[in-house]
Amino acid sequence: MRKIQFNLWVTAFVLLLGCLTSFAQDYSFKVLGSKGNNQADGSHLTIGSEVLSDQIIKVVDGGYLGLAHKSGKTLEIKNSGMYKVSELEAKVNSEEQSLTDRYTSYILDELTNSKSVASHYATRRVKTGSVTRAMNQKQIDVWMPKTSDALNTVTLKWIMKDEAQVKKGAKYKVTFMDEYRQKIMEKEVEVPYLTLDLSDSKLSKHDNVMYNVSVMGSEDLSSDDYMLRKVAGKNAKKMNKEIEKLLDDSSAIKNVALAKYYEENELYGNAINAYEKALKLSDNLGAYQKLYDTFLARNGFKDVASK
């Protein structure tokens, strides 16, 4: 009888120990973005899902999975198949730490609606001040402050307040001027955005560049004037050195991290450019679109609720 009781006690102890070990097991990755019915050991993966080192991940055809390792390093899976988490972990552990890692936990917090996000931006605005928007009485609204710093390549994006005013097939004209409103050049586009290389020979000699947008053939449909101030000298050198640690034109996650870096440095046109790249690389993943929309609303560029 005592032997049976002892065996039962040992069995219960082993089971309890197993449970405690299971609960104590730390996660290896958290999900930043997922497209398709991707799974870990049969469990559907969503934003914030934790993945353990002994699990196997299944990425479906046409799927996408963005992962954040517990160290802060990031990993993207764009090809379908089965992946051992332990092998993925070994892969990220072999990589050097990058500036992206600094933003990983913050991106995850924002995607999961952490209160620390609002606190972070409230603190940032106390230091930097709110974005100064143009007092726009015109028909075209550009998603930029009245005056904005800019570096390297920016994307200018705008919307018509009343799209019915624009005829089908109409083109937009973006006019660039110097500080004295002397025309430098014009660009014609068929879409409501323009990606601009500030090293363009016509722009490179100007420290400040003014611009406005109008509808070709209906120049009365236009925007206010805006200004780009080029970051130069030691500041440009410092930022470009930091950007090198973040830049990866093949990674959606790294472009999201880069957008965060640009926003913190009030380079809004650069941030828009990075978000647009992230969406293109992830096939318009909803999680990254949410981050983009939140950025636009947070800085007063767009009322996301009115979408």
C-alpha positions as CSV (number, residue, x, y, z in Angstrom):
1,M,0.0,0.0,0.0
2,R,2.8,2.4,0.9
3,K,4.6,1.5,-2.3
4,I,1.5,2.5,-4.3
5,Q,1.1,5.8,-2.5
6,F,4.8,6.5,-3.1
7,N,4.5,5.8,-6.8
8,L,1.4,8.0,-7.0
9,W,3.3,10.8,-5.2
10,V,6.3,10.5,-7.6
11,T,3.9,10.5,-10.6
12,A,2.2,13.7,-9.4
13,F,5.5,15.3,-8.7
14,V,6.8,14.6,-12.2
15,L,3.6,15.9,-13.8
16,L,3.8,19.1,-11.6
17,L,7.4,19.6,-12.6
18,G,6.5,19.2,-16.2
19,C,3.8,21.7,-16.0
20,L,6.0,24.2,-14.2
21,T,8.7,23.7,-16.8
22,S,6.2,24.3,-19.6
23,F,4.9,27.5,-17.9
24,A,8.5,28.7,-17.4
25,Q,9.5,28.2,-21.0
26,D,10.2,31.6,-22.5
27,Y,9.0,32.5,-26.0
28,S,11.5,32.6,-28.9
29,F,9.5,34.9,-31.3
30,K,6.5,37.2,-31.3
31,V,4.5,37.7,-34.5
32,L,4.7,41.3,-35.9
33,G,2.7,40.5,-39.1
34,S,1.0,37.5,-40.7
35,K,-0.8,37.0,-44.0
36,G,-2.6,33.8,-44.6
37,N,-3.5,30.9,-42.2
38,N,0.1,30.5,-40.9
39,Q,0.4,28.2,-37.9
40,A,2.7,27.0,-35.1
41,D,2.0,23.4,-34.3
42,G,-1.5,23.8,-35.6
43,S,-2.3,27.0,-33.8
44,H,-3.2,30.0,-36.0
45,L,-0.7,32.9,-35.7
46,T,-1.9,36.4,-35.2
47,I,-0.2,39.7,-34.2
48,G,1.4,39.2,-30.8
49,S,1.3,35.4,-30.9
50,E,4.2,33.8,-29.1
51,V,6.2,31.0,-30.7
52,L,8.3,28.6,-28.7
53,S,11.7,27.1,-29.7
54,D,10.4,23.5,-29.9
55,Q,7.6,24.4,-32.3
56,I,7.3,24.1,-36.0
57,I,5.9,27.0,-38.1
58,K,3.9,26.4,-41.2
59,V,3.7,29.3,-43.7
60,V,1.1,28.8,-46.4
61,D,1.3,29.5,-50.1
62,G,1.2,33.3,-50.7
63,G,1.7,33.9,-47.0
64,Y,4.0,36.2,-45.2
65,L,5.3,36.1,-41.6
66,G,7.1,38.9,-39.8
67,L,8.7,37.8,-36.5
68,A,10.4,39.6,-33.6
69,H,13.0,37.5,-31.7
70,K,13.1,38.0,-27.9
71,S,16.5,39.7,-28.4
72,G,14.8,42.4,-30.6
73,K,16.1,41.0,-33.9
74,T,13.6,40.6,-36.7
75,L,13.0,37.9,-39.3
76,E,10.7,37.7,-42.3
77,I,9.4,34.5,-44.0
78,K,8.0,35.0,-47.5
79,N,8.3,31.5,-48.9
80,S,5.8,28.8,-48.0
81,G,7.0,25.7,-46.1
82,M,7.7,24.2,-42.7
83,Y,10.2,25.9,-40.4
84,K,11.7,24.7,-37.2
85,V,11.7,27.6,-34.7
86,S,15.0,26.4,-33.2
87,E,16.7,26.8,-36.6
88,L,15.1,30.2,-37.1
89,E,16.4,31.2,-33.7
90,A,19.9,30.0,-34.6
91,K,19.8,32.1,-37.7
92,V,18.9,35.3,-35.9
93,N,21.4,34.7,-33.2
94,S,24.2,34.5,-35.8
95,E,23.4,38.0,-37.0
96,E,24.8,41.2,-35.7
97,Q,22.7,43.6,-33.6
98,S,21.2,46.4,-35.7
99,L,19.4,49.7,-35.1
100,T,16.1,47.9,-36.1
101,D,16.2,46.0,-32.8
102,R,15.7,49.3,-31.0
103,Y,12.3,49.8,-32.6
104,T,11.0,46.2,-32.6
105,S,9.4,46.1,-29.2
106,Y,7.8,49.5,-29.8
107,I,6.4,48.4,-33.2
108,L,4.9,45.3,-31.4
109,D,3.5,47.5,-28.7
110,E,1.8,49.8,-31.2
111,L,0.3,46.8,-33.1
112,T,-1.1,45.4,-29.9
113,N,-2.4,48.9,-28.7
114,S,-0.1,49.3,-25.8
115,K,-0.7,52.4,-23.6
116,S,3.1,53.0,-23.7
117,V,2.7,54.1,-27.3
118,A,0.5,57.1,-26.5
119,S,2.8,58.0,-23.6
120,H,5.9,57.9,-25.9
121,Y,4.4,60.3,-28.4
122,A,3.0,62.6,-25.7
123,T,6.5,62.9,-24.4
124,R,8.0,63.4,-27.8
125,R,5.5,66.2,-28.6
126,V,6.4,68.0,-25.4
127,K,10.0,68.0,-26.6
128,T,9.4,68.8,-30.3
129,G,6.1,70.6,-30.4
130,S,3.1,69.6,-32.5
131,V,3.3,69.3,-36.3
132,T,2.4,72.7,-37.9
133,R,-0.1,72.0,-40.7
134,A,-0.9,74.4,-43.5
135,M,-4.1,76.5,-43.0
136,N,-5.4,74.8,-46.0
137,Q,-8.3,76.5,-47.7
138,K,-7.4,74.9,-51.0
139,Q,-8.9,71.8,-52.8
140,I,-5.8,69.7,-52.5
141,D,-4.4,68.6,-49.1
142,V,-0.8,67.4,-48.9
143,W,0.2,65.0,-46.2
144,M,3.0,67.1,-44.8
145,P,3.6,70.0,-42.4
146,K,3.8,73.5,-43.8
147,T,7.6,73.2,-43.4
148,S,9.4,69.9,-43.1
149,D,13.0,68.7,-42.9
150,A,13.9,66.2,-45.5
151,L,16.8,63.9,-46.4
152,N,17.8,61.9,-49.5
153,T,14.5,60.6,-50.9
154,V,11.0,61.6,-49.9
155,T,7.5,60.8,-51.0
156,L,4.9,63.6,-51.3
157,K,1.4,62.4,-51.1
158,W,-1.9,64.3,-51.3
159,I,-5.7,63.9,-51.5
160,M,-8.5,65.9,-53.2
161,K,-11.0,67.2,-50.7
162,D,-13.7,66.6,-53.3
163,E,-12.6,63.8,-55.7
164,A,-15.7,64.6,-57.9
165,Q,-13.9,67.8,-59.0
166,V,-11.2,65.8,-60.8
167,K,-12.0,64.5,-64.2
168,K,-11.2,60.8,-65.0
169,G,-7.6,60.5,-66.3
170,A,-6.6,64.0,-65.1
171,K,-2.9,64.5,-64.2
172,Y,-1.3,66.3,-61.3
173,K,1.4,68.9,-61.6
174,V,3.9,69.4,-58.8
175,T,5.7,72.8,-59.1
176,F,9.0,73.3,-57.3
177,M,10.3,76.8,-56.5
178,D,13.2,78.4,-54.6
179,E,12.7,80.6,-51.5
180,Y,12.0,83.6,-53.8
181,R,9.2,81.6,-55.6
182,Q,11.2,81.3,-58.8
183,K,10.3,78.1,-60.5
184,I,13.0,75.4,-60.5
185,M,11.1,72.6,-62.2
186,E,7.8,70.8,-62.6
187,K,6.8,67.2,-62.4
188,E,3.7,65.6,-63.9
189,V,2.1,62.5,-62.4
190,E,-1.0,60.5,-63.0
191,V,-1.3,59.4,-59.4
192,P,-1.7,61.5,-56.2
193,Y,1.9,61.1,-55.0
194,L,5.5,61.7,-56.1
195,T,8.7,60.2,-54.9
196,L,11.4,62.8,-55.1
197,D,15.2,62.4,-55.0
198,L,16.6,65.6,-53.4
199,S,20.0,65.0,-55.1
200,D,18.4,65.8,-58.4
201,S,20.6,68.2,-60.3
202,K,17.9,70.8,-60.4
203,L,17.3,70.7,-56.7
204,S,20.8,69.9,-55.3
205,K,21.9,73.6,-55.3
206,H,18.9,74.7,-53.2
207,D,18.9,74.3,-49.4
208,N,15.1,75.0,-49.2
209,V,12.6,74.0,-51.8
210,M,9.0,75.2,-52.0
211,Y,6.4,73.2,-53.8
212,N,2.7,73.0,-54.5
213,V,0.3,70.6,-56.3
214,S,-2.4,71.4,-58.9
215,V,-4.6,69.6,-61.3
216,M,-3.4,70.0,-64.9
217,G,-5.9,71.8,-67.0
218,S,-7.7,73.0,-63.8
219,E,-5.0,75.0,-62.0
220,D,-7.6,76.6,-59.7
221,L,-7.7,73.1,-58.1
222,S,-4.5,73.4,-56.1
223,S,-2.8,73.0,-52.7
224,D,-1.2,75.6,-50.5
225,D,2.6,76.1,-50.7
226,Y,4.8,73.8,-48.7
227,M,8.5,73.8,-48.0
228,L,11.2,71.2,-47.7
229,R,14.3,72.1,-45.7
230,K,17.3,69.8,-46.6
231,V,19.2,68.3,-43.7
232,A,22.8,69.1,-44.3
233,G,26.3,69.1,-42.8
234,K,27.0,67.1,-39.6
235,N,23.4,66.4,-39.0
236,A,23.0,64.8,-42.5
237,K,26.2,62.8,-42.0
238,K,25.1,61.5,-38.6
239,M,21.6,60.5,-39.8
240,N,22.9,58.8,-43.0
241,K,25.3,56.8,-40.8
242,E,22.3,55.7,-38.6
243,I,20.1,55.0,-41.6
244,E,22.7,52.6,-43.1
245,K,22.1,50.4,-40.1
246,L,18.4,50.3,-40.7
247,L,18.1,50.4,-44.5
248,D,17.2,47.1,-46.2
249,D,15.1,47.5,-49.4
250,S,14.1,43.9,-49.3
251,S,12.6,43.9,-45.8
252,A,9.2,45.3,-44.9
253,I,9.9,45.2,-41.2
254,K,13.2,47.1,-41.6
255,N,11.3,49.8,-43.6
256,V,8.7,50.1,-40.8
257,A,11.6,50.5,-38.3
258,L,13.1,53.1,-40.7
259,A,9.8,55.0,-40.8
260,K,9.8,55.1,-37.0
261,Y,13.3,56.5,-37.1
262,Y,12.3,59.2,-39.6
263,E,9.2,60.2,-37.6
264,E,11.2,60.6,-34.4
265,N,13.5,62.9,-36.4
266,E,10.5,64.8,-37.9
267,L,11.4,63.7,-41.4
268,Y,7.8,63.1,-42.4
269,G,8.3,62.8,-46.2
270,N,11.0,60.2,-45.6
271,A,8.7,58.3,-43.2
272,I,5.9,58.2,-45.8
273,N,8.4,56.8,-48.4
274,A,9.5,54.1,-46.0
275,Y,5.9,53.1,-45.1
276,E,5.0,52.9,-48.8
277,K,8.0,50.6,-49.4
278,A,7.0,48.4,-46.4
279,L,3.5,48.0,-47.8
280,K,4.8,47.1,-51.3
281,L,7.2,44.5,-49.9
282,S,4.5,42.9,-47.7
283,D,1.8,43.0,-50.4
284,N,-0.2,45.6,-48.4
285,L,-0.2,43.7,-45.1
286,G,-2.9,45.0,-42.9
287,A,-0.7,45.3,-39.8
288,Y,1.7,47.6,-41.6
289,Q,-1.1,49.6,-43.1
290,K,-2.5,50.1,-39.6
291,L,0.9,51.5,-38.5
292,Y,1.0,53.8,-41.5
293,D,-2.6,55.0,-40.9
294,T,-1.8,55.6,-37.2
295,F,1.3,57.6,-38.2
296,L,-0.8,59.8,-40.6
297,A,-3.5,60.4,-38.0
298,R,-1.1,61.0,-35.1
299,N,0.6,63.8,-37.0
300,G,-2.6,65.3,-38.3
301,F,-2.1,64.4,-42.0
302,K,-5.2,62.3,-42.4
303,D,-8.4,61.5,-40.5
304,V,-8.2,57.7,-40.6
305,A,-11.7,57.4,-39.2
306,S,-13.0,59.0,-42.4
307,K,-11.5,56.5,-44.7
